[in-house]
Structures are given as structure tokens and as C-alpha cells.
Amino acid sequence: MNKYTINLLNYFYLFTVAFIVLLPLLWAISTSLMLPIDSFTLPPKWIPTDFVWENYYRTLFGYYLDKAGLGTFGDSVNVPFIHMLFNSFFVSLSITFGQIFICSFSGYAFARFKFPFKNILFWLVMASLMIPIQVVIIPLYVLISKLGMHDTLIGLIIPAIPSAFGAFLMRQYYLKIPSEFEEAAVIDGASQWQVFWKVYFPLGTPGMVVLGILCFNAHWNEFLRPLIFLNTEEKWTIPLGLVALKGEFATGSISLILAGIVLSLIPAIIIYIFGQKYIVEGILTGSIKG
């Protein structure tokens, strides 16, 4: 079997796998542009007869037009979708930048400092990764309620900023940086803070990008904590809004629901496309023994 045939088989295999993975997304996009009555026709229609772009318009603006008395869309779209988009962006970006900042410090400390019980403390931090959120959700809820942060976006942001995975990832990046940089900076009279801020922090940018991408996507799609912590509809995030599009008795239009899903996918897909090379680099770096 020659090289040309092997490459052809590889491309065919990759195309088949990609098509299978993308098939649900293609169906969601197609159905979001259909009339609800055409959503479950047999055999299924992959290409809409009429492209109903109004589904996206209704999903985004139906709530506000109904409130202003300018629309007749009904209860099925009575969801402040734009509010939820803003809330998700605010929460996800705040947690992302908070984790990048805090985890850069903790990762640098574990990578470069020598202090008593460092290894024990590091493995305790890593052990926290094995504790599922469902185990600590009730104590966390009680704590933020006592602090007056219940039903606030701040109550979602602050508990999520410390990250064991982020500390581990940044530690691996800082371990990869040669110690000669630190020695040269110290010889030039730099303090420990200057060594970190002017040398290691800029060199750790690829790790911060990886952490930021993974963190943003994780909290953009987070459902459990917003469901528990938030009561006011205008403070909900996108995952809660998508459920609300179903309506009180799950009688909402499937086309509108899928339009909301497609809209919610766009930011995460864009960020992943531009940062995928850093994610691969991060996976390889994370495999380096520290």
C-alpha cells in the first residue's frame, strides 16, 4: 500500500469521524431555521423548505417586544435572552481573568519556591480535583447565603476563582521555563516580585491562554451552580435560559430552543477555534513530569 493510498484512507477516516461528531450540530442548525411543524417530519428534512430566520429574531428580542407591547410572540419566548447572554459573558470572563491572575501566583509558588510541606500541600490541592461539585454544593450555598451573595452574579464568580487545575497547569508551565532566567534576573538586582512579574509572568502567557479557554468554556456551559444560586430570571445565565425556552410545560417551540442553542454555541466555538493550538500545547505541557 503506497503513501498516497494511506493518506487517502486517513483523510476518509477523519472526515467520517468529523461528520459523525458534527451531525447533531448540523441538525440543530437546520431545525432552528424551520417552522416548528417541520421539526419532526419523517423522513427528517435536512434542508429547510423555507429559511425561517425569524426564529433567531424571536429568541433574541421576543421577550423585550412582548414587554413593550410590540410583539405577539406569546409565553414560549418570554425569556430575557440578551440579559442572559450578558450575564454569561460577565460571569465567564470574570472567573477566567480571576483564575488566570490567582493561578499564576499559586503555580509560580509551587514551581519555584521552597517552603515547608510544599509537596504535601500541592497534593492536597490536587486531591481536591477528585471531589465533585455535588458534594460541596450545599455547604457552598449556605456560605454564600450567609455572606449575602445569594442570587447575585458575584456569588457565582468568587467561589469559582480558586482552581486546583489552574494551579497545576501554571505550575507545569513555570517548571518548563529554565531557572537560568531567574538567576540572571537576580544577578541584575531584581527582587522576587520583579522576577515573577517581568520574567515568568510574560513567559507563562501560553499557559494562561490555555487556562483561559478551558475556564471560559467550562463556566459558559455551567448549569448546576447557577440553577442553585440564582432565583431572579434577569440574572440567569445562558444554560438556564435554554431550559426556560422550553416553556412551563415543555410546550415551547423546538425551533426556538435550537436557535437559542446555536446562538449560545457561537462564542465558545470562536474562542476554541482561535485557541486550539494552545490547548494542544497545554496538554503536552501538562504531561511533563514536575
C-alpha positions as CSV (number, residue, x, y, z in Angstrom):
1,M,0.0,0.0,0.0
2,N,1.6,3.2,-1.2
3,K,1.8,6.5,0.7
4,Y,-0.9,8.1,-1.4
5,T,-3.4,5.4,-0.5
6,I,-2.6,5.6,3.2
7,N,-3.1,9.3,3.2
8,L,-6.4,8.9,1.3
9,L,-7.6,6.4,3.9
10,N,-6.6,8.6,6.8
11,Y,-8.5,11.6,5.3
12,F,-11.5,9.4,4.7
13,Y,-11.4,8.2,8.3
14,L,-11.0,11.7,9.7
15,F,-13.8,13.0,7.5
16,T,-16.1,10.2,8.6
17,V,-15.4,10.8,12.3
18,A,-15.8,14.6,11.9
19,F,-19.1,14.2,10.1
20,I,-20.5,11.9,12.8
21,V,-19.4,14.4,15.5
22,L,-20.9,17.4,13.7
23,L,-24.1,15.7,12.7
24,P,-26.1,16.7,15.8
25,L,-24.9,20.3,15.3
26,L,-25.9,20.3,11.6
27,W,-29.3,19.0,12.6
28,A,-29.7,21.7,15.3
29,I,-28.8,24.5,12.8
30,S,-31.1,23.1,10.2
31,T,-34.0,22.6,12.5
32,S,-33.5,26.1,14.1
33,L,-34.4,27.5,10.6
34,M,-37.6,25.5,10.2
35,L,-41.2,26.0,11.2
36,P,-41.9,24.1,14.4
37,I,-44.4,21.8,12.5
38,D,-41.5,20.7,10.2
39,S,-39.1,19.9,13.1
40,F,-40.0,16.2,13.4
41,T,-41.2,15.2,10.0
42,L,-40.5,11.7,8.8
43,P,-38.2,11.3,6.9
44,P,-36.3,14.2,8.5
45,K,-35.6,17.3,6.4
46,W,-32.0,18.3,6.5
47,I,-32.5,21.4,4.4
48,P,-35.4,23.7,5.4
49,T,-38.1,24.4,2.8
50,D,-38.3,28.0,3.9
51,F,-35.5,29.5,6.0
52,V,-37.3,31.0,9.0
53,W,-34.7,33.5,10.3
54,E,-37.5,34.9,12.4
55,N,-36.7,32.1,15.0
56,Y,-33.4,33.8,15.9
57,Y,-35.1,37.2,16.0
58,R,-37.8,35.9,18.3
59,T,-35.3,34.2,20.6
60,L,-33.2,37.3,21.0
61,F,-35.9,40.0,21.1
62,G,-39.3,38.3,21.7
63,Y,-39.2,39.0,25.5
64,Y,-38.4,42.7,25.1
65,L,-41.0,43.2,22.4
66,D,-43.7,41.5,24.5
67,K,-42.8,43.7,27.5
68,A,-43.0,46.8,25.3
69,G,-46.3,45.6,23.8
70,L,-44.8,45.5,20.3
71,G,-45.0,41.8,19.7
72,T,-47.4,38.9,19.9
73,F,-45.0,36.1,20.3
74,G,-46.5,34.6,23.5
75,D,-45.2,32.9,26.6
76,S,-43.0,30.4,24.7
77,V,-40.4,33.1,24.1
78,N,-40.8,35.0,27.3
79,V,-37.1,34.7,28.1
80,P,-34.7,37.7,28.5
81,F,-32.1,36.1,26.3
82,I,-29.9,39.2,25.8
83,H,-29.8,39.6,29.6
84,M,-28.7,36.0,29.9
85,L,-26.0,36.5,27.2
86,F,-24.6,39.5,29.1
87,N,-24.8,37.6,32.4
88,S,-22.9,34.6,31.0
89,F,-20.2,36.8,29.5
90,F,-19.8,38.7,32.7
91,V,-19.6,35.6,34.9
92,S,-17.4,33.6,32.5
93,L,-14.9,36.4,31.7
94,S,-14.7,37.5,35.4
95,I,-13.9,33.9,36.5
96,T,-11.5,33.5,33.6
97,F,-9.4,36.6,34.4
98,G,-9.6,35.8,38.1
99,Q,-8.3,32.3,37.7
100,I,-5.5,33.4,35.3
101,F,-4.3,36.0,37.9
102,I,-4.6,33.8,41.0
103,C,-3.4,30.6,39.4
104,S,-0.3,32.4,38.0
105,F,0.7,33.2,41.6
106,S,0.0,29.8,43.0
107,G,1.6,28.0,40.1
108,Y,4.7,30.1,40.4
109,A,4.9,29.5,44.1
110,F,4.6,25.7,43.7
111,A,7.1,25.7,40.8
112,R,9.9,28.0,42.2
113,F,9.6,28.5,45.9
114,K,10.8,26.2,48.6
115,F,8.8,26.1,51.8
116,P,7.9,23.5,54.4
117,F,5.3,20.8,53.4
118,K,5.2,22.2,49.8
119,N,4.7,18.7,48.2
120,I,2.1,17.7,50.8
121,L,0.2,21.0,50.2
122,F,0.4,20.5,46.5
123,W,-1.0,17.0,46.6
124,L,-3.8,18.2,48.9
125,V,-4.7,20.8,46.3
126,M,-4.6,18.2,43.5
127,A,-6.7,15.8,45.6
128,S,-9.5,18.4,45.7
129,L,-10.0,17.7,41.9
130,M,-11.5,14.3,42.9
131,I,-14.3,16.0,44.9
132,P,-17.3,16.5,42.7
133,I,-19.2,19.8,42.9
134,Q,-22.3,17.9,44.1
135,V,-20.6,17.1,47.3
136,V,-19.8,20.7,48.3
137,I,-22.7,22.5,46.7
138,I,-24.9,22.6,49.8
139,P,-22.1,24.0,52.2
140,L,-21.2,26.4,49.4
141,Y,-24.8,27.6,49.1
142,V,-25.0,28.1,52.9
143,L,-21.8,30.0,52.9
144,I,-22.7,32.5,50.1
145,S,-26.1,32.9,51.6
146,K,-24.6,34.0,55.0
147,L,-22.3,36.4,53.1
148,G,-25.3,37.9,51.4
149,M,-24.2,36.8,47.9
150,H,-27.2,34.6,47.2
151,D,-29.0,35.4,43.9
152,T,-26.1,37.5,42.7
153,L,-23.6,37.1,39.9
154,I,-20.8,37.8,42.4
155,G,-21.9,34.7,44.3
156,L,-21.1,32.7,41.2
157,I,-17.8,34.3,40.5
158,I,-15.9,34.5,43.7
159,P,-16.1,30.8,44.7
160,A,-15.0,29.7,41.2
161,I,-11.8,31.8,41.1
162,P,-9.6,29.4,43.1
163,S,-8.8,26.5,40.8
164,A,-6.7,23.4,41.6
165,F,-6.4,22.5,37.9
166,G,-5.3,26.1,37.1
167,A,-2.6,26.0,39.7
168,F,-1.4,22.7,38.4
169,L,-1.4,23.8,34.8
170,M,0.5,27.0,35.5
171,R,3.0,25.1,37.7
172,Q,3.8,22.9,34.8
173,Y,4.4,25.9,32.6
174,Y,6.7,27.6,35.1
175,L,8.6,24.3,35.7
176,K,9.3,24.2,31.9
177,I,11.0,27.7,32.0
178,P,14.8,27.3,32.6
179,S,15.9,28.5,36.0
180,E,18.7,30.5,34.3
181,F,16.3,33.3,33.6
182,E,15.6,33.7,37.3
183,E,19.3,33.5,38.2
184,A,20.2,36.2,35.6
185,A,17.4,38.5,36.9
186,V,18.6,38.1,40.5
187,I,22.2,38.9,39.5
188,D,20.9,42.1,37.8
189,G,19.3,43.1,41.1
190,A,15.7,42.1,40.5
191,S,13.5,41.3,43.5
192,Q,11.4,38.2,43.7
193,W,8.4,40.1,42.7
194,Q,10.2,41.6,39.7
195,V,11.4,38.1,38.7
196,F,7.9,36.9,38.6
197,W,6.2,39.9,37.0
198,K,8.8,40.8,34.4
199,V,10.2,37.4,33.6
200,Y,8.0,34.4,34.4
201,F,4.6,36.1,34.0
202,P,5.2,37.1,30.3
203,L,6.8,33.7,29.6
204,G,3.7,31.9,31.0
205,T,1.3,33.5,28.6
206,P,0.7,30.3,26.6
207,G,-0.4,28.6,29.7
208,M,-2.6,31.5,30.7
209,V,-4.3,31.3,27.2
210,V,-5.0,27.6,27.7
211,L,-6.3,28.1,31.2
212,G,-8.5,31.0,29.9
213,I,-10.0,29.0,27.1
214,L,-10.8,26.0,29.2
215,C,-12.1,28.1,32.0
216,F,-14.3,30.3,29.8
217,N,-15.9,27.3,28.1
218,A,-16.5,25.4,31.3
219,H,-18.3,28.3,33.0
220,W,-20.1,29.4,29.9
221,N,-21.8,26.0,29.9
222,E,-22.1,25.6,33.7
223,F,-25.7,24.7,34.8
224,L,-25.7,23.4,38.3
225,R,-24.4,26.3,40.3
226,P,-26.5,29.0,38.5
227,L,-29.5,26.7,39.0
228,I,-28.9,26.5,42.8
229,F,-27.7,30.0,43.4
230,L,-29.9,32.2,41.2
231,N,-33.6,32.9,41.5
232,T,-34.2,36.1,39.5
233,E,-34.8,35.4,35.8
234,E,-32.9,38.5,34.7
235,K,-29.8,37.2,36.5
236,W,-29.9,33.8,34.9
237,T,-27.1,32.6,32.6
238,I,-27.5,31.0,29.1
239,P,-27.8,27.3,30.2
240,L,-30.8,28.3,32.4
241,G,-32.3,30.4,29.6
242,L,-32.1,27.5,27.2
243,V,-34.2,25.4,29.6
244,A,-36.6,28.2,30.1
245,L,-37.2,28.4,26.3
246,K,-39.0,25.0,26.7
247,G,-41.8,26.7,28.5
248,E,-43.5,25.8,31.7
249,F,-44.9,22.5,30.5
250,A,-42.3,21.9,27.8
251,T,-44.6,23.2,25.1
252,G,-42.1,25.7,23.7
253,S,-41.1,25.6,20.0
254,I,-38.2,23.2,19.3
255,S,-37.1,25.6,16.6
256,L,-36.7,28.5,19.0
257,I,-34.9,26.3,21.5
258,L,-32.4,25.2,18.9
259,A,-32.0,28.8,17.7
260,G,-31.0,29.6,21.3
261,I,-28.6,26.7,21.5
262,V,-26.9,27.7,18.2
263,L,-26.6,31.3,19.5
264,S,-25.1,30.1,22.7
265,L,-22.5,27.9,20.9
266,I,-21.1,30.8,18.8
267,P,-18.8,32.4,21.5
268,A,-17.4,29.1,22.7
269,I,-16.7,27.9,19.1
270,I,-15.0,31.1,18.2
271,I,-12.7,31.0,21.3
272,Y,-11.9,27.4,20.7
273,I,-11.0,27.9,17.1
274,F,-8.6,30.7,17.8
275,G,-7.0,28.9,20.8
276,Q,-6.9,25.2,19.7
277,K,-3.1,25.2,19.1
278,Y,-2.6,26.5,22.7
279,I,-4.8,23.7,24.0
280,V,-2.7,21.1,22.3
281,E,0.4,22.7,23.7
282,G,-1.2,22.8,27.1
283,I,-2.0,19.1,27.0
284,L,1.6,18.3,26.1
285,T,3.0,20.5,28.8
286,G,0.7,19.0,31.4
287,S,2.2,15.6,30.6
288,I,5.7,16.8,31.6
289,K,6.8,15.4,34.9
290,G,7.2,18.1,37.5
